[in-house]
Amino acid sequence: MKMQHPTRQELSVESFVALDIETTGLEPERDEIIEIGMVRVNQGEPGQRYHQLFHPSVPIPRFITQITGIRQEDCENQPALEDKLEEIADFLGTDWIVAHNAAFDVAFIRKAWERAQSGSLDISWERILDTLELSRILLPWLPNHRLNTVVKHLSVPQESQHRALADAETTAQIFEELLHLALGLDSRVVSMIHRICDGASDGLRLFFERLYRFMEKHKTAGKKPKPRGPANILGSPNPREPSESVEKIEPGEIEGFFGRRGTLAAMLPGYEMRTPQMDMAQVVARAFNQEAFLVGEAGTGVGKSLAYLVPSVLWAIKNNGRVIVSTQTKTLQDQLFSKELPLLFDTLDEPFLATLLKGRANYICLRRWHHLLEHLEERMTLTQRRKLLPLTVWMSETRTGDIEENAGFRQMHNKQIWSELCSEGRACRGYECEFEADCFYQRTRKASRASHIVLVNHSLLFSDAAAGFTVLGNYDSLVVDEAHQIEKVASDCLARTLHRWLFWDLCQRMIQPDAQNKGILITLQNALQHSRGDTSGTAELLRLLESLAACTQELSQAAFQLFQAIDTEISHQPSTDAPFRKQRLRGASDFFGPVSEETDALINCLQSFSSELSQVNSRFYESGIDGHTEEVGRELEAIADQSARLEELLAHFIREEYEDDVVWYETREVKHQTEVILYSVPLDIGKLLATVLYPRLARCVLTSATLSIAENFDYIRGRLGLDDIDDDRVMTRLFGSPFDFAEQALLLVPTFLSNPKESAFSGDVSALLNVILSADAPGTMVLFTSHKLLQDVYRTIQPVCDERGIRLLAQGIDGSRTTLLNIFREDKKSVLLGTNSFWEGVDVPGAALELLIITKIPFDVPTEPLVQARMEQAQARTGNGFMNYTVPEAVVRFRQGFGRLIRSGEDRGAVLILDHRLVETQYGRIFLESLPVRPSICANHEALLTSLNQWFGAQKQPVEA
């Protein structure tokens, strides 16, 4: 339904030009435009079009050709951009300019104009509308706001992607759809957006100002927002009273659910019982009944999530208890809460309640949100206010207040703003808050206390344990999926970091001298000056605030001077010329000794700041001033907590001995400036688990696809502190995969390549890949242990891939992890090179991945401070740190990498392991015994290629050496 002409006229959107460009790269200073497309839209109807390729003065990179299809030869006979600039300007005229990520397009056009004309193109920001920004505001629920994502959501037809004219036409259609969405907004939301944008000089402000006036004039209220987005509370409470004794789960109940004629069979057409799943569910039930700890490895395809959820729910219903279920990845968490638990609601006879709970810093605080909106001008600059816009529509619709729902806000880019809005710290008033009845966090937390199943992630599980179980409360039943990640995640959660930006953030929250004096102190000063309270008390408070402002500036300067002095000291040390480096610290003296004067100065400034802040808080509450200023007082209390944490951090790092912690510093080059970050991580996570978490548990299930080493659980038991629990309470079980790996997977180990430690290894890997890819190779993923080897191989095999029309995708070169995986799944003629994050959590079933190549055994870098310290600990305890720490850690990761190939019963493929240490060393046997299929040794190229040809069959073109 098209917008009526009078409406377009009042909104001044009768006519606009949709624009898109393709470039040689991302930097206007050095890259150039190679294509431009524009379409003029009048009264909603596309009309005149403009399209032109250009001959750039810089080469078109290969990855740009891969994305756009534009080759260097396509541009050879095209005009230079500067010869067409006047023509482009004439087409743009004085209409609105609409683009997706308009700042990118406009920056390139303006730079081209400057190069050609020694001036600037007359494109005012007041005539530019960005559909990227609009979609972030109006469609905050989308997983991202790339053009193709918005297109799919709005069901806009799209003939092609990454060509300028097609994308311009698509952008025009998106803008039309967004116009309709904006007209349907609730008038209160539009009023909020209008107020946030007030004072800005750009098209977005003009558009919402006109929309606001239009609604005011026509008394248009828009649609009343309806709650939407994912739920975080499912089901209803069970009215049963808790029994005095534990009511056990009967084996027949498990069989009745999973059996061939059971509940699942009746519910799911084509259901096939999986014996390992039934076995695992029975053992989990036994662990619950016997108050035991179960370490259970469940291979791919077992269906372990239902195998532990069903006994967990049955036990919780029978005993009116709570079971905490913890996962590492959001993917698994979403699967459990959106698929598995709803299935159980539909199949089980008795009701139960489940809650998805996150740390309180994930939830927006309604009181802080409304207070910030009331004091925008005092607290935030126009640039900062602009970042609030994606919260406006979302706040009117969200059911959970969980910021992870809102990709439009981009929390990782706006940490400081989010710290002033989240429901964390002393700023929370709890039951005294006027918004308590609607508080997202309190509502979810209350539901979790009454829930049978509480789903959390590992980060919350371990950070809450460290903080005294203040969020999760009392529980004695725990299930941990993806348990092979426990030590790493617990280390991350319990880690402490110290860097200059922590002090900068504290000071910026108080006062921003470079931003027209914004900040909490300014808000408080303004409020005091308008207060009708005691005049003498107000004058005293104002004096204290001036003193606190001076302390804030001194603190900021002292932090800057300390870290600048640290930078200077580090710069005098021998350098590796790497972009960043790490150095382990055994005690504070070597690091802080040379900068002791600056360290003492910072400590004194921080103590003075805390003292002044305490005085302000005391006098503030004694003064009895009006209510809205009290909200700022709450913010000051939150800042006092932040200051206390910084004092504790400093005290932690300047200790003479680090004892049970591993401490190191890292340096990174950020925009030609060295940034130093201090880290401290507990050395023995198992000891902490055994003393803090396990004593409160009656029953616990730890499960993953990779927990054993050569079918033995001794290593994981030791690392996770389970050796401190009575042996008769710890059960270990292997629940084998239902897949037939002998029929589905071929494992080849070529022994003719160089040793991975030799410099020739890179060339050998590249040569082998060139031979394999020169044929009709199946979908191929190559896993690396280092970015350097990946980059060397990438450069070498790129010409062969180009010649064969194979799309080569490399981590860190061709896009983000998600982008690469999406392309790899869709483009069967693509090869993916990945490191680190591709070794696990990657699911590419079917023909997209049939050949998995593992370049090296994934040993940890021995010089990494944490690895070094834990290896030393293992050496001291066992006499062999390599065999008792380094090898087992690598085996777990190695098994995760191997597991990328076979993801279903229909998958079939081959694994090549190019590290012949696997079959030539004593420790290699441990790796092989941990795999579900035996290897074939290939002594030469011919044997390897013959094996591949025979495995993949005659339909594949023969590979020749």
Rosetta blueprint (number, residue, H / E / L):
1 M L
2 K L
3 M L
4 Q L
5 H H
6 P H
7 T H
8 R H
9 Q H
10 E H
11 L H
12 S L
13 V L
14 E L
15 S E
16 F E
17 V E
18 A E
19 L E
20 D E
21 I E
22 E E
23 T E
24 T L
25 G L
26 L L
27 E L
28 P L
29 E L
30 R L
31 D L
32 E L
33 I E
34 I E
35 E E
36 I E
37 G E
38 M E
39 V E
40 R E
41 V E
42 N E
43 Q L
44 G L
45 E E
46 P E
47 G E
48 Q E
49 R E
50 Y E
51 H E
52 Q E
53 L E
54 F L
55 H L
56 P L
57 S L
58 V L
59 P L
60 I L
61 P L
62 R H
63 F H
64 I H
65 T H
66 Q H
67 I H
68 T H
69 G L
70 I L
71 R L
72 Q H
73 E H
74 D H
75 C H
76 E L
77 N L
78 Q L
79 P L
80 A L
81 L H
82 E H
83 D H
84 K L
85 L H
86 E H
87 E H
88 I H
89 A H
90 D H
91 F H
92 L H
93 G L
94 T L
95 D L
96 W E
97 I E
98 V E
99 A E
100 H L
101 N L
102 A H
103 A H
104 F H
105 D H
106 V H
107 A H
108 F H
109 I H
110 R H
111 K H
112 A H
113 W H
114 E H
115 R H
116 A H
117 Q H
118 S L
119 G L
120 S L
121 L L
122 D L
123 I L
124 S L
125 W H
126 E H
127 R H
128 I E
129 L E
130 D E
131 T H
132 L H
133 E H
134 L H
135 S H
136 R H
137 I H
138 L H
139 L L
140 P L
141 W L
142 L L
143 P L
144 N L
145 H L
146 R L
147 L H
148 N H
149 T H
150 V H
151 V H
152 K H
153 H H
154 L H
155 S L
156 V L
157 P L
158 Q L
159 E L
160 S L
161 Q L
162 H L
163 R L
164 A H
165 L H
166 A H
167 D H
168 A H
169 E H
170 T H
171 T H
172 A H
173 Q H
174 I H
175 F H
176 E H
177 E H
178 L H
179 L H
180 H H
181 L H
182 A H
183 L H
184 G L
185 L L
186 D L
187 S H
188 R H
189 V H
190 V H
191 S H
192 M H
193 I H
194 H H
195 R H
196 I H
197 C H
198 D L
199 G L
200 A L
201 S L
202 D L
203 G H
204 L H
205 R H
206 L H
207 F H
208 F H
209 E H
210 R H
211 L H
212 Y H
213 R H
214 F H
215 M H
216 E H
217 K H
218 H H
219 K L
220 T L
221 A L
222 G L
223 K L
224 K L
225 P L
226 K L
227 P L
228 R E
229 G L
230 P L
231 A L
232 N L
233 I E
234 L E
235 G E
236 S L
237 P L
238 N L
239 P L
240 R L
241 E L
242 P L
243 S L
244 E L
245 S L
246 V L
247 E L
248 K L
249 I L
250 E L
251 P H
252 G H
253 E H
254 I H
255 E H
256 G H
257 F H
258 F H
259 G L
260 R L
261 R L
262 G L
263 T H
264 L H
265 A H
266 A H
267 M H
268 L L
269 P L
270 G L
271 Y L
272 E L
273 M L
274 R L
275 T H
276 P H
277 Q H
278 M H
279 D H
280 M H
281 A H
282 Q H
283 V H
284 V H
285 A H
286 R H
287 A H
288 F H
289 N H
290 Q H
291 E L
292 A L
293 F E
294 L E
295 V E
296 G E
297 E E
298 A E
299 G L
300 T L
301 G L
302 V L
303 G L
304 K H
305 S H
306 L H
307 A H
308 Y H
309 L H
310 V H
311 P H
312 S H
313 V H
314 L H
315 W H
316 A H
317 I H
318 K H
319 N H
320 N L
321 G L
322 R L
323 V E
324 I E
325 V E
326 S E
327 T E
328 Q L
329 T L
330 K H
331 T H
332 L H
333 Q H
334 D H
335 Q H
336 L H
337 F H
338 S H
339 K H
340 E H
341 L H
342 P H
343 L H
344 L H
345 F H
346 D H
347 T H
348 L L
349 D L
350 E L
351 P L
352 F L
353 L E
354 A E
355 T E
356 L E
357 L L
358 K L
359 G L
360 R H
361 A H
362 N H
363 Y E
364 I E
365 C L
366 L H
367 R H
368 R H
369 W H
370 H H
371 H H
372 L H
373 L H
374 E H
375 H L
376 L H
377 E H
378 E H
379 R H
380 M L
381 T L
382 L H
383 T H
384 Q H
385 R H
386 R H
387 K L
388 L L
389 L L
390 P H
391 L H
392 T H
393 V H
394 W H
395 M H
396 S H
397 E H
398 T E
399 R L
400 T L
401 G L
402 D E
403 I H
404 E H
405 E H
406 N L
407 A L
408 G L
409 F L
410 R L
411 Q H
412 M H
413 H H
414 N L
415 K H
416 Q H
417 I H
418 W H
419 S H
420 E L
421 L L
422 C E
423 S L
424 E L
425 G H
426 R H
427 A H
428 C L
429 R L
430 G H
431 Y H
432 E H
433 C L
434 E L
435 F L
436 E H
437 A H
438 D H
439 C L
440 F H
441 Y H
442 Q H
443 R H
444 T H
445 R H
446 K H
447 A H
448 S H
449 R H
450 A L
451 S L
452 H L
453 I E
454 V E
455 L E
456 V E
457 N E
458 H H
459 S H
460 L H
461 L H
462 F H
463 S H
464 D H
465 A H
466 A H
467 A L
468 G L
469 F L
470 T L
471 V L
472 L L
473 G L
474 N L
475 Y L
476 D L
477 S E
478 L E
479 V E
480 V E
481 D L
482 E L
483 A H
484 H H
485 Q H
486 I H
487 E H
488 K H
489 V H
490 A H
491 S H
492 D H
493 C H
494 L H
495 A L
496 R E
497 T E
498 L E
499 H L
500 R H
501 W H
502 L H
503 F H
504 W H
505 D H
506 L H
507 C H
508 Q H
509 R H
510 M H
511 I L
512 Q E
513 P L
514 D L
515 A L
516 Q L
517 N L
518 K E
519 G L
520 I H
521 L H
522 I H
523 T H
524 L H
525 Q H
526 N H
527 A H
528 L H
529 Q H
530 H L
531 S L
532 R L
533 G L
534 D L
535 T H
536 S H
537 G H
538 T H
539 A H
540 E H
541 L H
542 L H
543 R H
544 L H
545 L H
546 E H
547 S H
548 L H
549 A H
550 A H
551 C H
552 T H
553 Q H
554 E H
555 L H
556 S H
557 Q H
558 A H
559 A H
560 F H
561 Q H
562 L H
563 F H
564 Q H
565 A H
566 I H
567 D H
568 T H
569 E H
570 I H
571 S H
572 H L
573 Q L
574 P L
575 S L
576 T L
577 D L
578 A L
579 P L
580 F E
581 R E
582 K E
583 Q E
584 R E
585 L E
586 R L
587 G L
588 A H
589 S H
590 D H
591 F H
592 F H
593 G H
594 P H
595 V H
596 S H
597 E H
598 E H
599 T H
600 D H
601 A H
602 L H
603 I H
604 N H
605 C H
606 L H
607 Q H
608 S H
609 F H
610 S H
611 S H
612 E H
613 L H
614 S H
615 Q H
616 V H
617 N H
618 S H
619 R H
620 F H
621 Y H
622 E H
623 S L
624 G L
625 I L
626 D L
627 G H
628 H H
629 T H
630 E H
631 E H
632 V H
633 G H
634 R H
635 E H
636 L H
637 E H
638 A H
639 I H
640 A H
641 D H
642 Q H
643 S H
644 A H
645 R H
646 L H
647 E H
648 E H
649 L H
650 L H
651 A H
652 H H
653 F H
654 I L
655 R L
656 E L
657 E L
658 Y L
659 E L
660 D L
661 D E
662 V E
663 V E
664 W E
665 Y E
666 E E
667 T E
668 R E
669 E E
670 V E
671 K L
672 H L
673 Q E
674 T E
675 E E
676 V E
677 I E
678 L E
679 Y E
680 S E
681 V E
682 P E
683 L L
684 D L
685 I H
686 G H
687 K H
688 L H
689 L H
690 A H
691 T H
692 V H
693 L H
694 Y H
695 P H
696 R H
697 L L
698 A L
699 R E
700 C E
701 V E
702 L E
703 T E
704 S E
705 A L
706 T L
707 L L
708 S L
709 I E
710 A L
711 E L
712 N E
713 F L
714 D H
715 Y H
716 I H
717 R H
718 G H
719 R H
720 L L
721 G L
722 L H
723 D H
724 D H
725 I L
726 D L
727 D H
728 D H
729 R H
730 V E
731 M E
732 T E
733 R E
734 L E
735 F E
736 G L
737 S L
738 P L
739 F L
740 D L
741 F H
742 A H
743 E H
744 Q H
745 A E
746 L E
747 L E
748 L E
749 V E
750 P E
751 T L
752 F L
753 L L
754 S L
755 N L
756 P L
757 K L
758 E L
759 S L
760 A L
761 F H
762 S H
763 G H
764 D H
765 V H
766 S H
767 A H
768 L H
769 L H
770 N H
771 V H
772 I H
773 L H
774 S H
775 A L
776 D L
777 A L
778 P L
779 G L
780 T E
781 M E
782 V E
783 L E
784 F L
785 T L
786 S L
787 H H
788 K H
789 L H
790 L H
791 Q H
792 D H
793 V H
794 Y H
795 R H
796 T H
797 I H
798 Q H
799 P H
800 V H
801 C H
802 D H
803 E H
804 R H
805 G L
806 I L
807 R E
808 L E
809 L E
810 A E
811 Q L
812 G L
813 I L
814 D L
815 G L
816 S L
817 R H
818 T H
819 T H
820 L H
821 L H
822 N H
823 I H
824 F H
825 R H
826 E H
827 D L
828 K L
829 K L
830 S E
831 V E
832 L E
833 L E
834 G E
835 T L
836 N H
837 S H
838 F H
839 W L
840 E L
841 G L
842 V L
843 D L
844 V L
845 P L
846 G H
847 A H
848 A H
849 L L
850 E L
851 L E
852 L E
853 I E
854 I E
855 T L
856 K L
857 I L
858 P L
859 F L
860 D L
861 V L
862 P L
863 T L
864 E L
865 P H
866 L H
867 V H
868 Q H
869 A H
870 R H
871 M H
872 E H
873 Q H
874 A H
875 Q H
876 A H
877 R H
878 T H
879 G L
880 N L
881 G H
882 F H
883 M H
884 N H
885 Y H
886 T H
887 V H
888 P H
889 E H
890 A H
891 V H
892 V H
893 R H
894 F H
895 R H
896 Q H
897 G H
898 F H
899 G L
900 R L
901 L L
902 I L
903 R L
904 S L
905 G L
906 E L
907 D L
908 R L
909 G E
910 A E
911 V E
912 L E
913 I E
914 L L
915 D L
916 H L
917 R H
918 L H
919 V H
920 E H
921 T L
922 Q L
923 Y L
924 G H
925 R H
926 I H
927 F H
928 L H
929 E H
930 S L
931 L L
932 P L
933 V L
934 R L
935 P L
936 S E
937 I E
938 C E
939 A L
940 N L
941 H H
942 E H
943 A H
944 L H
945 L H
946 T H
947 S H
948 L H
949 N H
950 Q H
951 W H
952 F H
953 G L
954 A L
955 Q L
956 K L
957 Q L
958 P L
959 V L
960 E L
961 A L
